[in-house]
Amino acid sequence: MRRYELMLVIRPDVADDKSQAIVDRTTRGIVTSGGQIVKVAPWGRRRLAYPIDRHREGSYHIILFEAPSGAIIELEHTLLITEEVLRHLVTRVDRPTKVTDGDGSEFDELDADDLPSGLDEEDEDDRPAAFIDESETEAAPAAID
C-alpha cells in the first residue's frame, strides 16, 4: 500500500458537525476500500486564493492515509459528487524506507533513482558542435548620434 495525503476544502457555510460528518464519511470510505488512516488534521477556516462558487473562504482538512491505488479512484469519484466539497487534492507521499545498521542505528535508505547521477541528460561528447555561419549573423552597425 502507498501513502497518500488528501486535502479537502469544504464550503464555509456548512455547519461544523456536518463538516466533520463529511470527513468521517471520507475516512470510512478509505477504510472500507482496504486503506488505513494515519492522521486527520483539521486546519480550520482559511481564506481562498481566489473565489470558488462565490465563496472567499473554505474549511480545510488534511487526511494522511495508506491505501491501494484502486481505492483512490473511488475516493475521488465520491468527493467529486459531494456538493459541500469545494476542492480536493490527493497526492502521493513518498516516504523513505528505514534501514537498521549493524550497530542498531536507523537511517533512511535511498534508492538508486533518488541519487543524482552526475551526468547530464546527454553526454557532452555525443552532441554535435554548433557551427554558426558568420554571413547570416552580421550585426547591424551601431547608430552614432
N, C-alpha and C positions, 0 to 999 in steps of 0.2 A: 504494500500500500504506500501511496505517496502522501506527502504532507501538503495541504493547501491552506490558503488564507482567503476568507470571504469577507468583503466589506459590503455592508448594507447601508443604504441611505433611505430612511423611511420618512414619509411626509410629516411635516411638523404639526399638522392639525390632528394627527392620530393620538389618542389618549395613551398614557404611559402603560397601562395594563394591556391594551390592545397591541402596542408596540412590542411588549415583552412576549405576548402570545405569538406574534409573528416570528420572533427569534426562537421561541420554544418549538414552534411547528417546523422551522427550518432545521434546527438541530435534531429533532426527532426524525425528520426525513433522511438526514445524513446517517443516523444510527441504523435505521431500518434498511438502508441500502448497503449495509456492510461496513460503514465507516465508524470512526471513533472521534469524539470531541476531545480536543486537547485544552482549549481555553476559549472562554467567551468574555469579551471586554466591551462594555458599553462606553462609548466615547462621549455621549450626550449630544446636545443640540449645538450645531455649528452653522456658520454662515456658508452658503454655497459660493463657488467662484462665479457662477452665472445662474440666472433664473432657470428653473426646470418646472414646467407646468405652472408658471406664475408663483412658484414658491422660492423665497430667497434664503430659507434655512432648511435644514434637514437633521434628523436624528440618526447619528452614526453608530453602528455596531460592528465590531470585528470578531469573527469566529475563526479560530485556528483548529483545523481538523485533519485527520488522516482518512483517506477513502480510496477505493479502487477508481480507476479513471472512468469507468462506465457510470458511476454514480453522479459524476459532475454534470453530465448531460441532463439527467433527470432533475437535478437540483436547479440548474439554470432555467429549465423549462418551467418549473414551478414558480420561480421568482419572477419570470417574465410576465406571467399571468396574474400575479398578485398586485392588486391595484394600489395598495398602500406603499409599495416599494418604488421609490423614485428611480434609483440606480442601484446596481450591484456589480461587483467585480470579483471574480475568482482568479487567484494567481497561485501558481505552484511555488512552494517554498523549498529551495534546495538546502538540505542540511548535510553537513559533513558527517562521515562515519567516525565514531570514537574507536580508537585502537589502543590497546594496553601494551605498554612497553615491557621489556623483560623485568624491570625493577618495579613494576606495578603502577607507574605513572601513565595517565591517559593523555592522548593528544589527538588532534583531528587528522584523519587520513585524507590526503589529496589524491585525486585521480590524475592520471597522466594527461587527460584532456584539460584539466584545470590549470596546469602549469604552462607558462609561456615557452614556446619552442626556441626562441631566439632567432628564428629565421623569418624573413618577410614572406608575404604571400607568394611572390615569385623570386627566384634566385637572381641576383644581380648579374651573374654571368650569362644567364639564359636570355635576358632581354636584349633585343637589338638596339644598337646605339642609334639615337635620334640625330639625323642629319638635317641641317637647315640649309636650304638653297638661299644664298645671300641675295640673289636677284629678286626674290619675292619679298624680302624683308627690308627693303630700303626705307630708311627713316625719313620723314618729311623734314626739310630744313627748318630750323628754329626761326621764328619771326623776330626780327630785331626792330625795336621801335626807337 
